[in-house]
Amino acid sequence: MKNLYMNVFASLIIFAAILIAVFSWLNYMMLREMQGNQQQELWNLVENNVMTDMQTVDKAYLYFDESYTEKMEKELKSLRNYYKKNPEVETWDIAAIKERTEMEFYIIDTTNTIIKTTYQPAQGLDFNECCEKFAKLLNERRAQETFVSDGLDNSAATKDLWKYGYIATADHQYILELGVPLSDTQLFKSFNFFDSSASLKEKYNDLKDIRIISSEGFFLESSDDKESIHDMPKTWQSTYNKAVESGKAQRYESELKNGKKMIYRFKPYTAENRRGNSTDRVIYTAYTNDTEMAMLKESRRQLEVMLAVAFVTSIMALLIIFKIFTRPLRLATYDVLTNVYNRAFYLQQMHKMMQNKQKYPIGLLLMDLDNFKQVNDQFGHPVGDEVLKQFAQILHQNIEKGHYVVRFGGDEFGIILEKATEQKMIQLSQKIMNSVHDKTGECWNLLTTSIGGAIQQCEDETENSLFARADDALYKTKKKGKDGYTYAA
């Protein structure tokens, strides 16, 4: 019966543990999903901020562009006409051109090399080496005779932001170029997405880097010595190229220590008013998962607290449920008055023992208290009930492991013995009778014990047969004068 109680309690514990584990796992997964959504929202927020700023800048520069474009077109057409009169560009006074136009002047030959310029950092720059896409574009522009103006772009030589205009000479030998740096203009100071990017990095701890990459793979306004995608790792370059080729956002991750990682994202951007390759860009952002790790750490702490509280609460609830649940089970198993097994348990236990294929001989002792009716009549039923309780205690004190005390009703008790022998039954009976003799008290002076015993004669003997033989032995004891033991041979 103890095993039954333990099994019931263990089942309730396992059920509660599974329930807590399932709910905890669901809560954890919901939290992970929420954190993933928050991370995605952060990415979208940052990138949309940068895109909005770039759109604002592009629109502002579009208006700014008109005045510069008109002036550039006028000056470049004038220089192309001058080229017709003097095609020897080596003799040109480019310093005077810069002074007149208030712009830097460049001459690009058929090899896409700047052979003459007022801007010394660009002298000798070969676009075939640094800017393959732009070199192809120059070849197309050299074949035309129209003026072309690019939008916001970065200098191939210094990587800062410029405005450029181009026109090819009539003989298609050169491209004449004018450029003006934008970083010193009031417009740039008013509409500068680099300042916005810096403020975003200050605002969001996970955001570690924001860069704008030109169509040629150069970083606009680079804050370190990394000037182009070629200065970055191979995986970085590969992901960037996928974003450019697909026109869709791409990302990759690199693992750091202790579960931390870096997330790199590339999002293509094209201005609403496209002006050459300069308005095709990629927004690059780099994030850590520090916030996610902190949230996971906190969520694990909360989960541990929740599990502890849930476990303690569940144990308390289970103890109450167990007590409520086992009460009727106990009533069906134990005698209410004496707290020994009842007849229902006796039948169940006998059936179980007799079904055991490797069973040992089963013994049964039946006994009652001689003169118990006299005690009830003389001292009252409450005293009689107390006598029955004490007698049950006597039986418990004298039995060994594998013995089961049963009350059949009234003053009739029994003991089931596993591995029974005639000698063991005699010894146990004598101990019980001696214990009753040793009891003191007026009522106990009237009481003795009559006992009858039987051992299962063969494996096929039934409980009814065994009980009948033990009962017959008890009857013989009483007939002989009570206060003794009779064995049914």
VEXNUFI-694869 format. One record per residue (C-alpha): x, y, z; residue in three letters. Coordinates in steps of 0.1 Angstrom, whole numbers, padded with zeros to 4 digits, always signed. Example, Ala and Ser with C-alpha at 12.3 -4.5 7.8 and 13.67 -1.06 7.14 Angstrom:
2
+-------+-------+-------+------+
:     x :     y :     z : rest :
+-------+-------+-------+------+
: +0123 : -0045 : +0078 :  ALA :
: +0137 : -0011 : +0071 :  SER :
+-------+-------+-------+------+
This chain:
489
+-------+-------+-------+------+
:     x :     y :     z : rest :
+-------+-------+-------+------+
: +0000 : +0000 : +0000 :  MET :
: +0029 : +0023 : +0007 :  LYS :
: +0041 : +0017 : -0028 :  ASN :
: +0007 : +0026 : -0041 :  LEU :
: +0008 : +0059 : -0022 :  TYR :
: +0043 : +0066 : -0035 :  MET :
: +0033 : +0058 : -0070 :  ASN :
: +0003 : +0081 : -0068 :  VAL :
: +0024 : +0109 : -0053 :  PHE :
: +0052 : +0104 : -0078 :  ALA :
: +0027 : +0105 : -0107 :  SER :
: +0013 : +0138 : -0094 :  LEU :
: +0048 : +0152 : -0091 :  ILE :
: +0057 : +0141 : -0126 :  ILE :
: +0025 : +0155 : -0140 :  PHE :
: +0032 : +0189 : -0122 :  ALA :
: +0068 : +0189 : -0134 :  ALA :
: +0057 : +0182 : -0170 :  ILE :
: +0031 : +0209 : -0168 :  LEU :
: +0056 : +0234 : -0154 :  ILE :
: +0082 : +0225 : -0179 :  ALA :
: +0058 : +0228 : -0208 :  VAL :
: +0045 : +0262 : -0197 :  PHE :
: +0081 : +0274 : -0190 :  SER :
: +0092 : +0262 : -0224 :  TRP :
: +0063 : +0280 : -0241 :  LEU :
: +0070 : +0311 : -0221 :  ASN :
: +0107 : +0309 : -0230 :  TYR :
: +0099 : +0304 : -0267 :  MET :
: +0074 : +0333 : -0267 :  MET :
: +0101 : +0355 : -0251 :  LEU :
: +0127 : +0344 : -0277 :  ARG :
: +0102 : +0353 : -0304 :  GLU :
: +0095 : +0386 : -0288 :  MET :
: +0132 : +0393 : -0286 :  GLN :
: +0136 : +0384 : -0323 :  GLY :
: +0108 : +0408 : -0332 :  ASN :
: +0124 : +0435 : -0311 :  GLN :
: +0157 : +0429 : -0329 :  GLN :
: +0140 : +0431 : -0363 :  GLN :
: +0123 : +0463 : -0352 :  GLU :
: +0156 : +0478 : -0342 :  LEU :
: +0171 : +0469 : -0376 :  TRP :
: +0142 : +0483 : -0395 :  ASN :
: +0142 : +0514 : -0373 :  LEU :
: +0178 : +0522 : -0379 :  VAL :
: +0179 : +0514 : -0416 :  GLU :
: +0146 : +0533 : -0422 :  ASN :
: +0161 : +0563 : -0403 :  ASN :
: +0192 : +0562 : -0425 :  VAL :
: +0171 : +0557 : -0457 :  MET :
: +0148 : +0586 : -0447 :  THR :
: +0179 : +0608 : -0441 :  ASP :
: +0194 : +0599 : -0474 :  MET :
: +0162 : +0606 : -0492 :  GLN :
: +0160 : +0640 : -0476 :  THR :
: +0196 : +0646 : -0485 :  VAL :
: +0191 : +0635 : -0521 :  ASP :
: +0160 : +0657 : -0524 :  LYS :
: +0179 : +0687 : -0509 :  ALA :
: +0209 : +0681 : -0532 :  TYR :
: +0186 : +0677 : -0562 :  LEU :
: +0176 : +0714 : -0557 :  TYR :
: +0212 : +0723 : -0549 :  PHE :
: +0223 : +0703 : -0579 :  ASP :
: +0204 : +0725 : -0603 :  GLU :
: +0224 : +0756 : -0597 :  SER :
: +0257 : +0737 : -0597 :  TYR :
: +0247 : +0717 : -0627 :  THR :
: +0238 : +0747 : -0648 :  GLU :
: +0271 : +0764 : -0639 :  LYS :
: +0291 : +0731 : -0646 :  MET :
: +0274 : +0726 : -0679 :  GLU :
: +0281 : +0762 : -0690 :  LYS :
: +0318 : +0760 : -0680 :  GLU :
: +0324 : +0725 : -0695 :  LEU :
: +0308 : +0734 : -0728 :  LYS :
: +0330 : +0765 : -0729 :  SER :
: +0360 : +0743 : -0722 :  LEU :
: +0350 : +0719 : -0749 :  ARG :
: +0349 : +0748 : -0774 :  ASN :
: +0383 : +0759 : -0762 :  TYR :
: +0396 : +0724 : -0768 :  TYR :
: +0386 : +0727 : -0805 :  LYS :
: +0409 : +0757 : -0807 :  LYS :
: +0436 : +0743 : -0785 :  ASN :
: +0436 : +0705 : -0783 :  PRO :
: +0471 : +0705 : -0766 :  GLU :
: +0457 : +0700 : -0731 :  VAL :
: +0492 : +0699 : -0717 :  GLU :
: +0494 : +0737 : -0724 :  THR :
: +0462 : +0746 : -0706 :  TRP :
: +0463 : +0769 : -0676 :  ASP :
: +0442 : +0748 : -0653 :  ILE :
: +0449 : +0770 : -0623 :  ALA :
: +0431 : +0799 : -0642 :  ALA :
: +0402 : +0775 : -0649 :  ILE :
: +0399 : +0767 : -0612 :  LYS :
: +0400 : +0803 : -0603 :  GLU :
: +0374 : +0813 : -0628 :  ARG :
: +0350 : +0784 : -0621 :  THR :
: +0357 : +0781 : -0584 :  GLU :
: +0358 : +0743 : -0590 :  MET :
: +0384 : +0716 : -0593 :  GLU :
: +0392 : +0707 : -0629 :  PHE :
: +0402 : +0673 : -0643 :  TYR :
: +0412 : +0659 : -0677 :  ILE :
: +0407 : +0621 : -0682 :  ILE :
: +0422 : +0604 : -0712 :  ASP :
: +0411 : +0573 : -0732 :  THR :
: +0428 : +0550 : -0706 :  THR :
: +0405 : +0565 : -0679 :  ASN :
: +0434 : +0580 : -0662 :  THR :
: +0434 : +0616 : -0648 :  ILE :
: +0464 : +0631 : -0667 :  ILE :
: +0459 : +0667 : -0655 :  LYS :
: +0441 : +0682 : -0626 :  THR :
: +0440 : +0711 : -0601 :  THR :
: +0432 : +0686 : -0573 :  TYR :
: +0466 : +0670 : -0566 :  GLN :
: +0453 : +0639 : -0547 :  PRO :
: +0436 : +0628 : -0579 :  ALA :
: +0466 : +0633 : -0602 :  GLN :
: +0474 : +0601 : -0621 :  GLY :
: +0444 : +0582 : -0607 :  LEU :
: +0435 : +0552 : -0629 :  ASP :
: +0397 : +0545 : -0627 :  PHE :
: +0403 : +0510 : -0643 :  ASN :
: +0421 : +0500 : -0612 :  GLU :
: +0400 : +0516 : -0585 :  CYS :
: +0366 : +0519 : -0600 :  CYS :
: +0358 : +0493 : -0626 :  GLU :
: +0321 : +0501 : -0630 :  LYS :
: +0328 : +0538 : -0632 :  PHE :
: +0354 : +0532 : -0658 :  ALA :
: +0328 : +0515 : -0680 :  LYS :
: +0305 : +0544 : -0675 :  LEU :
: +0333 : +0568 : -0685 :  LEU :
: +0338 : +0549 : -0717 :  ASN :
: +0301 : +0553 : -0725 :  GLU :
: +0303 : +0590 : -0717 :  ARG :
: +0334 : +0595 : -0738 :  ARG :
: +0314 : +0582 : -0768 :  ALA :
: +0287 : +0608 : -0763 :  GLN :
: +0290 : +0645 : -0766 :  GLU :
: +0264 : +0655 : -0740 :  THR :
: +0269 : +0670 : -0706 :  PHE :
: +0264 : +0646 : -0677 :  VAL :
: +0260 : +0655 : -0641 :  SER :
: +0262 : +0629 : -0612 :  ASP :
: +0245 : +0633 : -0579 :  GLY :
: +0261 : +0630 : -0545 :  LEU :
: +0293 : +0609 : -0549 :  ASP :
: +0325 : +0603 : -0531 :  ASN :
: +0359 : +0612 : -0544 :  SER :
: +0378 : +0581 : -0557 :  ALA :
: +0410 : +0598 : -0544 :  ALA :
: +0400 : +0610 : -0509 :  THR :
: +0367 : +0593 : -0504 :  LYS :
: +0349 : +0625 : -0492 :  ASP :
: +0317 : +0638 : -0508 :  LEU :
: +0317 : +0657 : -0541 :  TRP :
: +0295 : +0669 : -0569 :  LYS :
: +0308 : +0661 : -0604 :  TYR :
: +0300 : +0671 : -0640 :  GLY :
: +0314 : +0656 : -0672 :  TYR :
: +0316 : +0663 : -0709 :  ILE :
: +0336 : +0645 : -0737 :  ALA :
: +0356 : +0664 : -0763 :  THR :
: +0344 : +0663 : -0798 :  ALA :
: +0371 : +0639 : -0809 :  ASP :
: +0363 : +0616 : -0780 :  HIS :
: +0399 : +0617 : -0767 :  GLN :
: +0393 : +0632 : -0734 :  TYR :
: +0366 : +0637 : -0708 :  ILE :
: +0366 : +0671 : -0691 :  LEU :
: +0354 : +0671 : -0655 :  GLU :
: +0346 : +0697 : -0629 :  LEU :
: +0341 : +0689 : -0592 :  GLY :
: +0332 : +0707 : -0561 :  VAL :
: +0335 : +0693 : -0525 :  PRO :
: +0303 : +0693 : -0506 :  LEU :
: +0314 : +0688 : -0470 :  SER :
: +0321 : +0725 : -0465 :  ASP :
: +0288 : +0737 : -0479 :  THR :
: +0260 : +0749 : -0456 :  GLN :
: +0236 : +0725 : -0473 :  LEU :
: +0258 : +0695 : -0463 :  PHE :
: +0259 : +0708 : -0427 :  LYS :
: +0221 : +0711 : -0427 :  SER :
: +0213 : +0678 : -0444 :  PHE :
: +0240 : +0653 : -0433 :  ASN :
: +0230 : +0617 : -0427 :  PHE :
: +0264 : +0610 : -0412 :  PHE :
: +0255 : +0631 : -0381 :  ASP :
: +0222 : +0612 : -0379 :  SER :
: +0241 : +0579 : -0381 :  SER :
: +0264 : +0590 : -0352 :  ALA :
: +0234 : +0599 : -0331 :  SER :
: +0218 : +0565 : -0338 :  LEU :
: +0249 : +0547 : -0325 :  LYS :
: +0248 : +0567 : -0293 :  GLU :
: +0211 : +0559 : -0289 :  LYS :
: +0213 : +0522 : -0295 :  TYR :
: +0239 : +0502 : -0276 :  ASN :
: +0237 : +0472 : -0300 :  ASP :
: +0244 : +0494 : -0330 :  LEU :
: +0282 : +0494 : -0335 :  LYS :
: +0286 : +0507 : -0370 :  ASP :
: +0267 : +0524 : -0399 :  ILE :
: +0283 : +0530 : -0433 :  ARG :
: +0270 : +0542 : -0466 :  ILE :
: +0287 : +0523 : -0495 :  ILE :
: +0288 : +0537 : -0530 :  SER :
: +0280 : +0516 : -0561 :  SER :
: +0318 : +0512 : -0566 :  GLU :
: +0322 : +0497 : -0531 :  GLY :
: +0337 : +0528 : -0514 :  PHE :
: +0327 : +0539 : -0479 :  PHE :
: +0313 : +0574 : -0480 :  LEU :
: +0329 : +0595 : -0453 :  GLU :
: +0348 : +0566 : -0438 :  SER :
: +0357 : +0571 : -0401 :  SER :
: +0387 : +0547 : -0402 :  ASP :
: +0413 : +0534 : -0425 :  ASP :
: +0389 : +0511 : -0443 :  LYS :
: +0381 : +0529 : -0475 :  GLU :
: +0364 : +0502 : -0496 :  SER :
: +0348 : +0467 : -0495 :  ILE :
: +0382 : +0453 : -0505 :  HIS :
: +0395 : +0462 : -0471 :  ASP :
: +0369 : +0439 : -0455 :  MET :
: +0368 : +0401 : -0449 :  PRO :
: +0358 : +0377 : -0477 :  LYS :
: +0325 : +0368 : -0460 :  THR :
: +0317 : +0405 : -0456 :  TRP :
: +0324 : +0411 : -0493 :  GLN :
: +0304 : +0381 : -0504 :  SER :
: +0273 : +0392 : -0485 :  THR :
: +0277 : +0427 : -0498 :  TYR :
: +0278 : +0414 : -0534 :  ASN :
: +0247 : +0393 : -0528 :  LYS :
: +0228 : +0424 : -0516 :  ALA :
: +0239 : +0444 : -0547 :  VAL :
: +0231 : +0415 : -0571 :  GLU :
: +0197 : +0406 : -0556 :  SER :
: +0186 : +0441 : -0547 :  GLY :
: +0175 : +0427 : -0514 :  LYS :
: +0187 : +0430 : -0478 :  ALA :
: +0213 : +0404 : -0468 :  GLN :
: +0230 : +0396 : -0435 :  ARG :
: +0255 : +0372 : -0419 :  TYR :
: +0266 : +0366 : -0383 :  GLU :
: +0300 : +0359 : -0367 :  SER :
: +0302 : +0341 : -0333 :  GLU :
: +0321 : +0358 : -0305 :  LEU :
: +0327 : +0345 : -0269 :  LYS :
: +0301 : +0334 : -0244 :  ASN :
: +0272 : +0333 : -0268 :  GLY :
: +0278 : +0368 : -0281 :  LYS :
: +0278 : +0375 : -0318 :  LYS :
: +0280 : +0402 : -0344 :  MET :
: +0252 : +0407 : -0370 :  ILE :
: +0261 : +0424 : -0403 :  TYR :
: +0233 : +0437 : -0425 :  ARG :
: +0234 : +0451 : -0461 :  PHE :
: +0204 : +0469 : -0475 :  LYS :
: +0205 : +0483 : -0511 :  PRO :
: +0192 : +0519 : -0516 :  TYR :
: +0184 : +0538 : -0548 :  THR :
: +0174 : +0575 : -0548 :  ALA :
: +0140 : +0584 : -0562 :  GLU :
: +0157 : +0607 : -0588 :  ASN :
: +0184 : +0585 : -0601 :  ARG :
: +0215 : +0603 : -0615 :  ARG :
: +0241 : +0579 : -0626 :  GLY :
: +0257 : +0553 : -0603 :  ASN :
: +0262 : +0578 : -0575 :  SER :
: +0226 : +0574 : -0564 :  THR :
: +0229 : +0536 : -0560 :  ASP :
: +0241 : +0529 : -0525 :  ARG :
: +0241 : +0502 : -0498 :  VAL :
: +0234 : +0508 : -0462 :  ILE :
: +0257 : +0487 : -0440 :  TYR :
: +0250 : +0482 : -0403 :  THR :
: +0267 : +0461 : -0377 :  ALA :
: +0250 : +0451 : -0344 :  TYR :
: +0259 : +0430 : -0314 :  THR :
: +0234 : +0409 : -0295 :  ASN :
: +0243 : +0424 : -0261 :  ASP :
: +0207 : +0435 : -0254 :  THR :
: +0194 : +0401 : -0264 :  GLU :
: +0219 : +0384 : -0242 :  MET :
: +0210 : +0407 : -0213 :  ALA :
: +0173 : +0400 : -0218 :  MET :
: +0180 : +0363 : -0220 :  LEU :
: +0200 : +0364 : -0188 :  LYS :
: +0172 : +0383 : -0171 :  GLU :
: +0146 : +0360 : -0186 :  SER :
: +0165 : +0330 : -0173 :  ARG :
: +0166 : +0345 : -0139 :  ARG :
: +0129 : +0352 : -0140 :  GLN :
: +0123 : +0317 : -0153 :  LEU :
: +0143 : +0302 : -0124 :  GLU :
: +0124 : +0322 : -0099 :  VAL :
: +0091 : +0313 : -0116 :  MET :
: +0100 : +0277 : -0117 :  LEU :
: +0110 : +0277 : -0080 :  ALA :
: +0077 : +0295 : -0070 :  VAL :
: +0057 : +0272 : -0093 :  ALA :
: +0075 : +0241 : -0079 :  PHE :
: +0069 : +0250 : -0043 :  VAL :
: +0033 : +0260 : -0050 :  THR :
: +0028 : +0228 : -0069 :  SER :
: +0042 : +0207 : -0041 :  ILE :
: +0019 : +0224 : -0016 :  MET :
: -0010 : +0219 : -0039 :  ALA :
: +0000 : +0183 : -0046 :  LEU :
: +0002 : +0176 : -0009 :  LEU :
: -0033 : +0189 : -0004 :  ILE :
: -0046 : +0170 : -0034 :  ILE :
: -0027 : +0139 : -0023 :  PHE :
: -0042 : +0141 : +0011 :  LYS :
: -0077 : +0145 : -0003 :  ILE :
: -0072 : +0118 : -0029 :  PHE :
: -0057 : +0092 : -0006 :  THR :
: -0083 : +0097 : +0022 :  ARG :
: -0109 : +0075 : +0005 :  PRO :
: -0082 : +0052 : -0006 :  LEU :
: -0070 : +0048 : +0030 :  ARG :
: -0106 : +0043 : +0042 :  LEU :
: -0109 : +0015 : +0016 :  ALA :
: -0076 : -0001 : +0029 :  THR :
: -0073 : +0005 : +0066 :  TYR :
: -0095 : -0001 : +0096 :  ASP :
: -0106 : +0033 : +0108 :  VAL :
: -0105 : +0025 : +0145 :  LEU :
: -0073 : +0005 : +0149 :  THR :
: -0054 : +0018 : +0118 :  ASN :
: -0045 : -0018 : +0107 :  VAL :
: -0055 : -0033 : +0074 :  TYR :
: -0091 : -0042 : +0068 :  ASN :
: -0108 : -0072 : +0051 :  ARG :
: -0106 : -0056 : +0016 :  ALA :
: -0069 : -0053 : +0018 :  PHE :
: -0067 : -0089 : +0033 :  TYR :
: -0084 : -0103 : +0002 :  LEU :
: -0063 : -0082 : -0022 :  GLN :
: -0030 : -0091 : -0005 :  GLN :
: -0039 : -0128 : -0003 :  MET :
: -0048 : -0129 : -0040 :  HIS :
: -0015 : -0111 : -0048 :  LYS :
: +0006 : -0135 : -0027 :  MET :
: -0011 : -0166 : -0041 :  MET :
: -0006 : -0154 : -0077 :  GLN :
: +0032 : -0151 : -0071 :  ASN :
: +0048 : -0178 : -0091 :  LYS :
: +0079 : -0178 : -0068 :  GLN :
: +0058 : -0177 : -0037 :  LYS :
: +0068 : -0191 : -0003 :  TYR :
: +0043 : -0209 : +0020 :  PRO :
: +0016 : -0185 : +0033 :  ILE :
: +0006 : -0186 : +0069 :  GLY :
: -0025 : -0172 : +0085 :  LEU :
: -0031 : -0165 : +0122 :  LEU :
: -0067 : -0157 : +0133 :  LEU :
: -0073 : -0144 : +0168 :  MET :
: -0098 : -0127 : +0191 :  ASP :
: -0099 : -0113 : +0226 :  LEU :
: -0115 : -0136 : +0251 :  ASP :
: -0141 : -0120 : +0273 :  ASN :
: -0141 : -0088 : +0252 :  PHE :
: -0180 : -0086 : +0254 :  LYS :
: -0177 : -0085 : +0291 :  GLN :
: -0153 : -0055 : +0289 :  VAL :
: -0178 : -0037 : +0267 :  ASN :
: -0207 : -0045 : +0291 :  ASP :
: -0187 : -0037 : +0323 :  GLN :
: -0166 : -0007 : +0312 :  PHE :
: -0185 : +0007 : +0281 :  GLY :
: -0178 : +0008 : +0244 :  HIS :
: -0153 : +0037 : +0246 :  PRO :
: -0131 : +0016 : +0268 :  VAL :
: -0136 : -0014 : +0245 :  GLY :
: -0125 : +0007 : +0215 :  ASP :
: -0094 : +0017 : +0234 :  GLU :
: -0087 : -0019 : +0241 :  VAL :
: -0089 : -0028 : +0204 :  LEU :
: -0065 : +0000 : +0196 :  LYS :
: -0040 : -0012 : +0221 :  GLN :
: -0044 : -0048 : +0210 :  PHE :
: -0037 : -0037 : +0174 :  ALA :
: -0005 : -0020 : +0187 :  GLN :
: +0005 : -0052 : +0204 :  ILE :
: +0002 : -0071 : +0171 :  LEU :
: +0022 : -0045 : +0153 :  HIS :
: +0050 : -0045 : +0179 :  GLN :
: +0055 : -0083 : +0175 :  ASN :
: +0053 : -0088 : +0137 :  ILE :
: +0083 : -0088 : +0113 :  GLU :
: +0088 : -0076 : +0078 :  LYS :
: +0064 : -0096 : +0055 :  GLY :
: +0037 : -0098 : +0081 :  HIS :
: +0004 : -0080 : +0077 :  TYR :
: -0021 : -0072 : +0106 :  VAL :
: -0058 : -0073 : +0096 :  VAL :
: -0089 : -0066 : +0115 :  ARG :
: -0120 : -0085 : +0103 :  PHE :
: -0144 : -0068 : +0126 :  GLY :
: -0153 : -0066 : +0163 :  GLY :
: -0124 : -0082 : +0183 :  ASP :
: -0114 : -0105 : +0154 :  GLU :
: -0079 : -0100 : +0140 :  PHE :
: -0056 : -0118 : +0117 :  GLY :
: -0019 : -0118 : +0107 :  ILE :
: -0008 : -0129 : +0072 :  ILE :
: +0028 : -0143 : +0071 :  LEU :
: +0050 : -0146 : +0041 :  GLU :
: +0076 : -0174 : +0042 :  LYS :
: +0057 : -0190 : +0071 :  ALA :
: +0069 : -0220 : +0091 :  THR :
: +0051 : -0237 : +0119 :  GLU :
: +0079 : -0227 : +0143 :  GLN :
: +0076 : -0190 : +0134 :  LYS :
: +0038 : -0191 : +0139 :  MET :
: +0042 : -0207 : +0173 :  ILE :
: +0068 : -0181 : +0184 :  GLN :
: +0046 : -0152 : +0171 :  LEU :
: +0015 : -0165 : +0188 :  SER :
: +0034 : -0169 : +0221 :  GLN :
: +0047 : -0133 : +0220 :  LYS :
: +0012 : -0120 : +0214 :  ILE :
: -0003 : -0139 : +0243 :  MET :
: +0026 : -0129 : +0266 :  ASN :
: +0021 : -0092 : +0256 :  SER :
: -0016 : -0094 : +0265 :  VAL :
: -0007 : -0110 : +0298 :  HIS :
: +0017 : -0082 : +0305 :  ASP :
: -0009 : -0055 : +0300 :  LYS :
: -0020 : -0039 : +0333 :  THR :
: -0053 : -0024 : +0340 :  GLY :
: -0086 : -0035 : +0354 :  GLU :
: -0101 : -0043 : +0320 :  CYS :
: -0070 : -0062 : +0308 :  TRP :
: -0072 : -0085 : +0338 :  ASN :
: -0103 : -0099 : +0322 :  LEU :
: -0087 : -0104 : +0287 :  LEU :
: -0068 : -0132 : +0271 :  THR :
: -0061 : -0142 : +0235 :  THR :
: -0072 : -0173 : +0215 :  SER :
: -0052 : -0180 : +0183 :  ILE :
: -0056 : -0204 : +0155 :  GLY :
: -0031 : -0209 : +0127 :  GLY :
: -0027 : -0226 : +0093 :  ALA :
: -0001 : -0228 : +0066 :  ILE :
: -0010 : -0231 : +0029 :  GLN :
: -0006 : -0269 : +0022 :  GLN :
: -0001 : -0266 : -0015 :  CYS :
: +0001 : -0240 : -0043 :  GLU :
: -0035 : -0247 : -0053 :  ASP :
: -0050 : -0242 : -0019 :  GLU :
: -0074 : -0212 : -0020 :  THR :
: -0078 : -0183 : +0004 :  GLU :
: -0111 : -0197 : +0015 :  ASN :
: -0096 : -0231 : +0023 :  SER :
: -0067 : -0215 : +0042 :  LEU :
: -0090 : -0192 : +0062 :  PHE :
: -0114 : -0221 : +0070 :  ALA :
: -0086 : -0242 : +0084 :  ARG :
: -0072 : -0213 : +0105 :  ALA :
: -0107 : -0205 : +0117 :  ASP :
: -0113 : -0241 : +0127 :  ASP :
: -0080 : -0241 : +0146 :  ALA :
: -0092 : -0209 : +0165 :  LEU :
: -0125 : -0226 : +0173 :  TYR :
: -0105 : -0256 : +0188 :  LYS :
: -0085 : -0232 : +0210 :  THR :
: -0116 : -0217 : +0224 :  LYS :
: -0131 : -0251 : +0229 :  LYS :
: -0100 : -0262 : +0249 :  LYS :
: -0104 : -0233 : +0273 :  GLY :
: -0092 : -0202 : +0255 :  LYS :
: -0059 : -0183 : +0260 :  ASP :
: -0039 : -0206 : +0237 :  GLY :
: -0027 : -0214 : +0202 :  TYR :
: -0038 : -0243 : +0180 :  THR :
: -0022 : -0252 : +0147 :  TYR :
: -0042 : -0267 : +0118 :  ALA :
: -0019 : -0295 : +0106 :  ALA :
+-------+-------+-------+------+
